[in-house]
Amino acid sequence: MSGNQASFDHVTDLARAWRFEHGTSQSDTAAGMRSHLLASLPKADIGMVERIVSYQSKVGHGLVPTPRGRLQGRGQHPARPCKYWATREGRAQVAISVDIALAEAHCADLPEPSIRAVRASIKPQVSFGAVRSALETIRPAPLVLAARTGLTRTAKDLIGIIEAEYPIGAVCYTGDADFLRKLYVPSANASTRRSQRRRLAIALKELQTTRNLGVNVVHHDGGVWIGRRCALPKNFYSFAKENPVRLVRLSDGLIGGRQGDWASDEGRMARAMIECIVDERHMDPDLAALTGATSTAELDHAEDDATYKYDRVADRTLPGYARNQLRLTAQRKRGWIAARKRHQDETIARLFEIHHEGGFPALWAAAREMPGLQGRMHDPASRRRFARLAKRMPLIVGERRCDQRFAYEMVLY
């Protein structure tokens, strides 16, 4: 026999037929097939027989040659079972365990644990990658943190806005005006407005050209395309015709880092105090923290709880002693609510009286002796913030003649 195609096909057919009938392990199949072919075809080309035997013995046991010259198993080993942390429920359980481990370290005033330490605290044991993936959903990855460290202040503020306002895994679009409203105080000066737009464009270009930020940003034609943990299309026009694009409207007000002293604890108390006088609002939590009174939201919640208990008293399926206990509890709750409401009304009336006599500067000076600020005056930083806020207290809020940043943020919106 020569090495032509016909002889090759004939030897291949003989080898395949013997394999189907006698094939066991790979080594036994190769030895037996070689002996059978050489006995059946004594004049066959030894090299061709060896090649056919090598190939057919591997095919019979799920091994085929790959283009890289390596052997790849197909059916040689049973399928590996799916690990539970690779399922959706498993990932949720790992995320909860990681969150608990971080919370325990935070409550114990310990430094944030490493991935290895968090993995050791989870039972049953899970993979290193599962813990890392769960941690990256709670905190940015090390590469992301390193990339964000070198950004300018405006770019970092944009990252904060995107993480606070945009969903994960969706292509979103927002106009430039929304970002300008979150970053800068509106100005009537045309030069200032041009400078703000230029700084925004530079920051967006920085985000667009920096890798490993966790967000994808493209500034195009007066708007910003944003993909948080998802890729952005190359052709936005074609993508928008075939896929939904979420139009995101940013919330009102400057971001916290750009409000200066008004974003501090003292500033929030001052804002709550001014809002209560100007807009005649109820006692919100910041004003309650300043004056030591009970906030309106807490009183409303207590009122709902007392009403629920009174409704349960009418439930005849409960035993008599249980209904009596509910009645007594609801009565005590109603008495507490009435006393706190009287104290709240007296506190607000006192604030209005001080404001009527000396305006907001006198009101802020009196706030120094209130429970929320009295303990903070021992801190030099708190005293400096208190003094700066005192200089920026609006004199006549009704005519909007007050600090520009405060007026736009706290009064005019």
Buried (B, 14 or more C-beta within 10 A) or exposed (E): BEEEEEBBEBBBEBBBEBBEEEBEEBEEBBEBBBEBBBEEBEEBBEEBBEBBBBBBBBBBBBBEEEEEEEEEEEEEEEEEEEEBBEEEEBBEBBBEBBBEBBEEBEEEEEEEBEBEBBBEBBEEEBEEEBBBBBBBEEEBBEEBEEBBEEBEEBBBBBBBBBEEBBEEEBBBBBBBEBBBBBBBBEEEEEEEBEEBBEBBEEBBEBBBEBEEBBBBBBBEEEBBBBBBBBEBBEEBEEBBEEEEBEEBEBEEBBBEEBBBBBBBBBBBBBBBBBBBBBEEEBBBBBBBBBBEBBBBEBBEEBBEBBEEBBEBBEEEEBEEEEBEBBBEBBEEBBEBBEEBBEBBEEBBEEBBEBBEEEBBBBBBBBBEEBEBBEEBEEEEEBBEBBEBBBEBBBEEBEEEEBBEBBBBBBBEE
